[in-house]
Each structure stands twice: as structure tokens, then as C-alpha cells.
């Protein structure tokens, strides 16, 4: 059986290399799978890519939306299975870490509105103890946004957002499920892995803290503030916070697939559950990995950064600027986005993954954007499909010879 630690090894930084797990195909090799496409638009290079990609990897459900110059060109749901649902362009998928640009946008809206400073220190704001490491008192909102806070899972050997059971619950002697407060209490008893601001190290925990900053500053639940101040102003109304339990899956949400199971972290029963449904606590991941969205809604989200509107040009510029005093080569992490300069323009993107989910959102230098959502990750390697799908999507875009003149956003209430 695949252990929970193996299944999350790349996210938690605990195991290097690929596990020798058996490949699984849900459909016999001599039986072509069913194939159904829903939605609007006609861009054959993208449709052809999605079919070959999904069928070769036995991915049941996916959705793709493509934007050009602020207009929605393609909105698709792709289905390589006969059931139990049919993915639509408006079907909800877990976003995993594609949630981080949403949180960063909410933080920068507070900064833009004068309610929060990027230089504000986080420990006193959230009541975090600095007794174990006084450097924690130097961690700022800017550090958290740019993954400069001082936590490095490759050094410490774990990601606290994926250690609810074996580490945090035992250390604090609290029952499962642990809470965000438990996680903060536990991490604050440990020393940082490097001086804040010194270098980049991706931190889910840092983005969890940003969610708590939003709640502290606004007095609102994290998701409520985001919906009211980031999503609703651009007509995004379908997005919601995901829930861990399979029984709580929303009516328009796709099911998530993995052939493996492990012990639940949601109670102390020791029950075995499918990897996507209880081997990690989605409710604790609100700000760094718990949003549900359709492809078309995240496509609309990308347009926030195309022109001043919800955010000013200055705010957008800050989000895509390189971090001060931190060396980088080729690309860097701005505030909620990975960034690669292309001449005087930028490619910006974010991906996400955990069991049952692979996601990728791209804004290209030439005015093209796309969001692709899958209901499976690479179970054999325990990682996202981003490395496999990223370049082919660019190739597909480059092979479109004629772009439509219409805008499909109004068809989806956007």
C-alpha cells in the first residue's frame, strides 16, 4: 500500500526520487475509452492535446479555459470516462496551490486600500510566540507573499500542512483533526531554517499565515473577505472553499481519483480512506490550497492582472516585481505568482497538486492565458502533471491559426 508519507513526499519534502508504484489503467488497452467534450469554442489544437494527454494517463475529468486579450476563447469540460458525472466548463475542481494567487490578491487589495503594510511583522499580529527563535519576530507580510519567511521543508524535512497526524497531534497531545491554531503553536516551537528575507523557499505554511492575517485585519472569515472584495467585483460567484470529506463534495464538483488509500487525519479512528478524501486536511489549507473553482472562473481571475481595475497598475507591478536582495536566474517568485521576464513583457504562472488534483494557470507575455484543471495527479510519482502539460499547451497555442472574435465570458455570467 502507498503510505501517506510517500504519496505526499514532494509536497512535504520528506522523500527524494520516485517510488516504485504500480501503474494503473482503468480501461483495458484494447478498449478505447469513452470521450465526451462539453462547453464552447473551437480551437482544435487544444482539444486534440487534451484528448491525447488524458487518455494516455487515464485522467477521468478535466477542464480548460483559454483567454486572448481579455476575451474568453475556449471553455471546455473533457471526459474520458462514462461516469458518474460529466465535467463542464463550470464544474468545480480543487485548485490546490493555484489558490495562492487568490490569497496574494486579497492581501494586496488590503495593502492598496491602506489597511495593511507589506512591512508589517506577522508574529505580533497573530500572537505567535518567538521564544524558540527570535527571528520569527522579523517575518513580514512581504516575506510570506514571496516565500522568504524562513521555513524550508527541504531543510527541516517536513511541511507542517501535511503532518497533522504523526507529528503535530502527537507533539501537542491533541486529538485529530488538528486546527490551524494547533499548527501555528507547533511550528512556533521550532527554529526557522534560515534568516527571513535571505532566500526563497516555497512555504504552504506561510500562505496559511496570510489567511490568518486577512482574518485579523478585516474581522471576517478568510473566504468571506475574498469573495466580497476580490471575486464578486469581477463577477466570480461560483468559487468556494473545498471540504475534505467525500460525502461533502459539492453538487457541481468533480470527484477526485487515486487508486490508493491511507489512514485518515480527520479523526483518531485509524480508518483507511482514499488519498484525496482525508489523508490531508483541506479545511486547514484555506488560503494556500483549498479553493474550488471552474476553469472559466479562474480564466476571469487572470484578467484582473491585464489592466487596472480591481487592482491599480502600481499594485499589479508590485506583485510581479522580483524580490529585493534575493538572487534569481531566469525566473522568480513575485507575490503569489511565478514570473519569467520575456523581453520587456512577462510570463506569469502558478501550478498546484495533491492527491486527486493537478492544476496550472498561465498568463503569457503575448496576451494569452489559460487554466487547466485535472481530477488526478501522477500517482506513480506523487506529483503534478504540470511538467508534462505545460510546454504542450504553449505549442497548442502557437498552432492556432485563427482566433475567434467573440467573447464567451458573458455566456458564463462573467
Secondary structure by P-SEA (a helix, b strand, c coil): cccccccccccccccccccbbbbbbccccccccbbbbbcccccaaaaaaaaaaaaaaccccbbbbbbccccccccbbbbcccccccccccccccccccaaaaaaaaaaaaaaacccccccccccccccccccccccccccaaaaaacccccccccccccccccccccccccccccccccaaaaaaaaaacccccccccbbbbbaaaaaaaaaaaaaaccccaaaaaaaccccccccccbbbbbcccccccccbbbbbbccccccccccccccccccccccccccccccccccccaaaaaaaaacccccccccaaaaaaaaccccccccccccccccbbbbbcccccccccccccccccbbbbbccccccbbbbbcccccccccccccccaaaaaaaaaaccccccccccccccc
